[in-house]
């Protein structure tokens, strides 16, 4: 029996996963995978994403949460989809606050600032409502997500970005969070600075379905439907609060979101990044 037959998966799904894994491993972007699984097969695209995650787990990585993608209605319209997408957060994707990251670790990265949640209760079942979601949130964090694509030149459809883990790259959490309580996250104002200059602004009320908690409600329901429910202890990235911006070698980003502790990350050459880590 072949390796493909042992997985029980469609060979096209396995081939697409291998294409994306090879791009990640070699640092060389690959062609779109929609030629393998079809241009409108969102279920197959999620199967590719989950297979890649399973292969990463075999290699020792752990699933630590989920992320929301395509929270912008304009982007969804451009790609021909009607709802956000889900990505998988692995422990290997997390970078500590104020760390120095070798920019060559990434292919074609973009930075965005967003709210992150840490859950203290499971969110599973068909009856998930606003009150249950609010009660499940332990802490709220300012976060930076590095969006990246293994697909060359960002030539993506909805199928491509879903299969490619909702175009996830890395993520950074602030060193501390805040209890959610009765906080209205629609009032949060975000400011993202690159090398001291403001490059992106936004708010919880203008993005993330008009409220980051509404994004979490949608995610919990959809994750349940897909059979990958949200569990206590998981992190959730709730989607960008403003426009994404390109990342270049030498850039330093700081995000301030409301009264939350700020979060920062720095991008350097591989040599500079190693030197910075050694100096810690």
C-alpha positions, 0 to 999 in steps of 0.5 A: 500500500502506498503512503497516499493510500495509507492516509485515506486522502484524495491524492490531489490533497496530499500532492497539494500539501506536499507542494506547500510543505516543500515551499515552506521548507525550501523558502521558494514560493510555489504555484497555486494549488487550485490546479490540483484541488479545483477552484471552488472546492473549499472543503478540499482546501481545508483538508489540505490545511489540516493535512499539513498541520498533521504532518507538522504535528508528526514532526513535533509541532503543537496546535495552539489555536486558530486564526481568522482570515479574510475579515475584510469584506473587500478582500472577500469580494475580490476573491469571490467568497462570502465568509472569513477563513480559518487558519491553524496556529502552531507553536512553531509560529509564535515569536516572543514579544520584542524578538528579532526575526530573520527576515529570510525565514519568510517568503513575502511577508506582511504585518498586521495588528490585531486582537488575540484571545486566550480561552479558558473554556471550550467553545463547542456545540451548535448553541454558541452565542455571544454570552457563552463566547464572552464567558470563555475569553480569559484574556485579551492581548495586543498581537502582531500577525505576520501574514505570508504566502507560500504561493508565488506572487500572492497569486491566490484564490480562496482555495489557495489561501485556505489550503495555505493555512489562511496565509499565516506566517508568524504571530507575536503576543504582547507580554501581558493581556487584560481580562475581558470583563464587560469591555466593549472591543468595538471601541478599541483604537489600533496604531501600528508603527514601523520604525517609529512611523504610523503605517496602519490604523483602525478600530474594533468597530470598523473591522473584524465584523464590527466587533472582534467578539463577533468574529470569535462567535463566527469562528467558534460556530464554524470550527464546531461545524468542521469538527475542530472545536475551540478548546480551553487554553487555545489562542485565537487571532481575531483578524486585522484591525487595519490594513496590512503593510509590507515587511522589509529587512531592518523594519521594527514594528510596534502595535498599540491597541487601546489600553492593552500592553503594546507588542513589538517585533524586529526583522533583521538579516540572519546574522543580525538576528543570531547576534541579537539572540546571543546577546539576550 
